[in-house]
Amino acid sequence: MKARIIAVINQKGGVGKTTTSVNLTHALARMGNKITVIDFDPQSHLAVALGVVGKQQSGIDEVMLGQSLLQQQMLPVRDNLNLVVAGPRLQTLEQLNESGAHRGDLLQKALAQNLENQDFIFIDCPPSSGVLVANALFAADELLVPMTSDYLALQGLSHLMGTIKKYEMALNKKYRLRLVMSRYIPSRRISKQVLQTMNKYFPGQVLATPIRETAALAECPSFGKTIFEYRPGWRSAKDFELLAIDFLAGRVM
Amino acid sequence: MSKKDENSMIGYDPLAWLHETEVEKQTFEQQVNTADAWVELDDEPDIETGENGWVETENSDSDGWVLNTEPSAEIGGENKPATAQTQSIVLNSVQNIQIVSQLHAQLLMALASGNKIDIDASAVTQIDTATLQLLVVLKQTAASQKIEVSIDFPSESFIKSAKLLGLSEVLNVEQHTCGLF
């Protein structure tokens, strides 16, 4: 069966894209799903959060430039979980200008290779709306949008939806869209109202479990550990376990 | 824009356009269906082509004009469903001085009726300086009226021509999606 390709996307920074990518993919892998997660952010934060810090390690950059196959760049970082790092040349991909290199379909072509042994491919997108995000939108069939529970995140979501609708029209496809309430602070009134607003505009599309803001989630990347390794059994680990079930079962608010 | 609830901490609702777009899309589809039904009743409807790519029909609304939703080879481009907020224009494969006046008329209409104009340039295989000049003027005019203009998915030919004339920056055309449609 063809792997499902999911872009974890939001052009706003600090909304929890990488935290979601790291912990959701590990949760899914722990459940037995075969996962590949691509660090599509030149800052390489996903790799760092998973404990991979070799700066010169090639990755998706080489694959997109046609110099390597995706399978050759897969690093097994946990049971059932492969990582494809960003690679040092990913940053320069946005600036390349020679014919053919500056295109939006490079990732799509790279992922068209035989990946039948994988259940899910996650793309952890950068917080921007340039060529890399365009590549992710071309390649993905599903979008997972982490959102923080503040007003500016709503503003950012509005912008993102405009971009998504343009791509849907141009590519003649409809993305399966799911939103994740990330960094949720239940005690704040604004948080609840942002969540209500999300449910109003995206009924049946907000995954059922909000990921609550905790210190542990902020701390674990510095140890290269996921929440299941850093604080197993804590409430953030439980949140992500439930989120993984939501994701698989399509359980929404 | 949504009304503000006194207890709400969300003032201006940035997502309100999503609902507005849905409602307007439905209205548009209803208008198209009505027009289709009318065409079926009469094999040769008395349609007179007006300026700006509009057609006058016998069953037109009170101002006597409806948007021609059929793509026309003689008109600068095809109009996609538009909303009061966003006007969408699709450029033809060949955009040159011979049809620039028609595109001009379309753009004038779009300027008058929306606060955002999306121009799909994906199909362009030839574009001349007259058209590019018109688009530059559009950008300038729209900026002065606080209307956003976006040239989406420009083709390789579009990018190449704009670049050749040093207009790619002012037209804000990006290369990453070129040549894919």
Interface residues (C-beta under 8 A of the other chain):
Chain A: E94 N97 H102 R103 G104 D105 G130 V131 A134 N135 F138 Y151 L154 Q155 L157 S158 M161 K166 M169 A170 R189 I190 Q193 V194 T197 Y201
Chain B: S8 M9 I10 D13 P14 L15 W17 L18 H19 K80 D118 D120 S122 S150 D152 F153 E174 Q175 H176 T177 C178 G179 L180 F181
